Amino acid sequence: MVIVRFDPAQTSAEAIVQAAKAALETDPFNSRPVAVTLEYGTVEAPPALAPIVRFTATDLWIRPLATDTLRLNTELFGCGTCSHQVIEALQQAPGVIEARAEQSAGGPAVLVTYDPVATTPEQLGEIARQALEGDPFLPVSVAVHVIAGP
C-alpha cells in the first residue's frame, strides 16, 4: 500500500494512479502489466507498521551561502514529501523571500533566500525542524546544526 498526500488544485488522484502505473510498468525486469487500484479513504498512520528506526533521529544541516542565503540538508530530503513540508513551512515564515528544492552535490537540499533583518538561520532551522517533526507518518527527532558563515 502507498499513501499519497497531494494538492487537488495541482493534480487529481486519478492522474497520480496513472503516473504510478506508468512508472511501475517501466521496470525492465518485469514486462507484465501492473494493476493499480485507487481507494478513497481517511488517511491515518497505519498502526501495523513500526517507524523506520533509521529515521527516528536525524540531523538537519544549515549552511549559510551568503548573508541572505542558506542551504538546508538532511537525509530526509530524499523523500519529496519531507522537503515539500519544509519548503511550505519556510515560505510562510516572516522574512523568507524564497524557499525551493535543489539538487546539490550532497543530495537533495532546500535553498532559502531570506531577509537577515527579519529572521536568522537559527529561527529558520527551528521552523524546518518543526515541519519535519510534525509529520504524523514519520515520527522523527531532528537535531539542527548551523554551520559557521560563508
N, C-alpha and C positions, 0 to 999 in steps of 0.2 A: 504494500500500500504506500502511496505517495500522497502527501497532503501539500497542496499548493495554495498559498495566500497570494491574491492578486488584486489589482485595482480594476474594477469593472469599467471604469472610464477609459482605461487603456487597452483592454482586451476582453475576450469572453472566455468562459470555461470551455466552451466547445473548441475555440481556437487553440487553447492550451493542450487539450486532449489530442487534437490533430497534430500539433507540433511534437508532442511526446511520441505518438505513434510513428510519425515520420522519422524521428531520431532513433527510436528503437529498431526500426527496420533497416537502418544503415549499418547494422552490425555485420562485418564481413565474415564472421564465424557462424552466423545463423541467418540463412536465407528465407526461413519460414515467415509468413505473415504474422503480425503481432495483434492480438486483441486488446484494446484499451477500453475500459468502461468508465463512464462518468457517473458518479454518485453524489448527489447533493446531500448535505447534512451539516449539522453543527460541528464546528472544528474544536476539538478538545485534545489535549495531550493524551496519547494512547497510554493507559495505565499499565499495560503489559510490558512496555519497553523500559528498560533501565537507562539512565543517562549514559552517554558515551564517556567513559572515565577520562579519556584523554582531554575532553573539553570541559571537565568540571572546574578547572582553573586554567587561566591563560594570561598572557601579558599583552598589553597594548602599548606600543612604542610610538612616541610622538617626537618627530624630528623637525625642528624649525629649518626651513629652506631659505627664508628671508625674514625681515621683521614683520611681515604680514602674511606669511605663507607657511603652512605646516603639512607634513606627510604623516598620516597615521597608518601603522601596520599592526596586524595581528593575524595569527594563523586562521582565525575565524573568518577573515575576509575572503577566503577561498569559497565560502558559502555566499552566494549572491544575496540571500535574504539578510544575512548579518551586515554586510556592507550597506545595503539599502536602508536598513533600520538606522544605522549610524548617520548616513547622509541625510535622511529625513529629519532626524533629531537636530543635527547641526544646522540645517537650513532654517530651522525655526528659532535658533539661538540668536539673541541680540549680538550685533557686531559681525555676524558671519555674512560675507559678501557672496561666497560660492563654496559649495562642498560637492565634490564629484569623485567618482571612482576612476582609478587609473591603474594601468599595469606597469609596475616598476620592476627593476631587476630583482628585487627581493620578493616578488609576487604581487598579488593584488593589494592595492592601498587605497586610501582616501586622501585626496588633496583638498586642503581647506585654505581659502583666502579670507582674511578677516581684518577688522579694524582694531589695531592694538590698543587704541584708546578706550574701546568699548568692552574688550574681553582679553583674556590671557590664554596661553597654551594650556595651563593647568585647568582653567574653567572649561575649556573645550574638551579636554581629556575626561573631565568628570561627566560631561554630557554624553560623550561617546561610551563611557563605562556604563552609565545608567541605561543607555539604549541596548547595549549588549546583554547586560544582566536582567533586563526587563523582558526578554524573550521567554514566553511561557513554555516553549518547546525545547529550550536548551538552557537548563539551569547551570549557570556558569558564574564563577567568581573571577573578576578581571582586576589585575594589578596594572596601574598606569605608571609609565616611566617616561618622563620628559627628558630628552637628551639635550645637552648644552647647545646654545645657539649656533647659527650657521658659521 
